[in-house]
Amino acid sequence: MTIPTPDIIREEDTDTEADPIHDDEDAIADHFRHIVCFLCYPAFATTHVAPHDAECICGKPVKTGDAPAPETAPECVLCNEMADGHYRKVHSRP
């Protein structure tokens, strides 16, 4: 009994196009409003897209060029819970 082996996949048969659904998932918006600390990342205070890679207060990675979610998007619950602790611990705010 021989085990069938798959044919070699030709390069033109593979799907090399970007997946728009996953691209959307990678954006900082992620359908929620996240908090990027302007004290940790001052360049974020003066622009509408991420000027460089960073990290949201909740730990979500932010990539250069990511656009924030619109004001109508719900806020990230994790961000809201962690923001006070971040400012208290990292920036010594009461």
Secondary structure, DSSP 8 states (H G I E B T S, - for coil): ----------GGGS--S--HHHHHHHSS-TTSB----TTT-GGGGG-SS-SS-EE-TTS-EE-TT-----TTS-B-HHHHHHHHHHHHHHH---
